[in-house]
């Protein structure tokens, strides 16, 4: 139904505005070398970017996700909601399947959008090649064609298909358990925010190592010759150079970002559905939700 797509739009915009500074920090931490790190942690990274590039440096590359991720969330919630309506009795497994389908579909758009965002976020002040995300995607297409715009797409799909499956299943799980804690079996705005935030964190923990490798593939070649020859090569070279800890670089910033972003996204989407008069029959716990 159209309401699912509208809810995804509202939720997606709210999530991007809340979370983009955290995403910039995540990307910077993922890309720095463990042998000669520029940033000493999440807070230091935030402060350094703000000092050297002003607070607007934290919002670098936001044009692409604000347009792209809002549209992506429109697709994600629209696909997931419409698939869930095909199930007579919603279960955690049906939420898993619907989320996986939504994740696979949206990755076709998320790939190019995240490529542009990553390129803009990684470039340093004074050596900027791109004047924003839209300029980045235009220049990448002009120099590398459509194939270049989908650099890192396989890793994006590998991350998002199971990632969104866990995302929606976890949200249903947390909502159900939070509702059970209420005497009347209800869940208010605070409960929605909590469930949304926790589901985002759960999803990222499951898929984070793939996100690190995706970022490295998408940023590869910006400072000269490409270092990686594909998915297996980026995993192998990253592990050999930096050890197993490379798989969790920037995870703290990501989880710090994930809670408020997904709290805003899910709450915005759920309340929008309620305002549009939806009965929320795509969730076994939605009938217990109230604003």
Secondary structure, DSSP 4 states (H G I P E B T S, - for coil): -HHHHHHHHHHHHHHHHHHHHHHHHHHHHHHS-SSS-S-SSHHHHHHHHHHHH-GGGGGTTHHHHHHHHHHHHHHHHHHHHHHHTT-SS--HHHHHHHHHHHHHHHHHHHHHHHHHHHHHHHSPTTS---SSHHHHHHHHHHHHHHHHHTTTHHHHHHHHHHHHHHHHHHHHHHHHHHHHTSTTS-B-HHHHHHHHHHHHHHHHHHHHHHHHHHHHHHHTTTTSS----SHHHHHHHHHHHH-GGGGGTTHHHHHHHHHHHHHHHHHHHHHHHHHTT---TT-TTGGGB--
